[in-house]
Amino acid sequence: MANPEISNRRCNGVVILSPVFADATLTAAGAATWPAGAVLGKVTASGKYVRFDSGATDGSEVPSAVLTQAVEFTAAGDRVGRPAISGQLRRGDLVDSAGAALTDAAVDQLRDVTIIALTTHQLSAQDNQ
């Protein structure tokens, strides 16, 4: 009988399970890099996505999508992207427009659009050897 192989795998990225993506127009006010995990809100008047801002009043105060890859803007304007609009994602990787961790209220709002933000723990030591 052969010895079983033990593999230690590191989980990378914001997606955990069952992501659903949709084409979207992302718009930035200036040069910026939006990180993977950036939560997006949809501006009601234009239908374009911007970084989620809980203090806004233009529709972007409602989180509705999450970037799973970084997007770079070299100047103000639009970019085409495919954010996740559903699925299970790592809560610790999700950030608002200020780069801050999401509040419990924002996580609850994401659940309303079937984005489930799960708390995960990365093991710092190999636990299977």
Buried (B, 14 or more C-beta within 10 A) or exposed (E): EEEEEEEEEEEEEBBBEEBEBEEBBBBBEEEBEBBBBBBBBBBEEEEBBBBBBBEBEEBBBBBBBBBBBEBEBEEEEEBEBBBBBBBBBBBBBBBBBEEEBBEEEBBEBBEEEEBBBEEEEEEEEEEEE
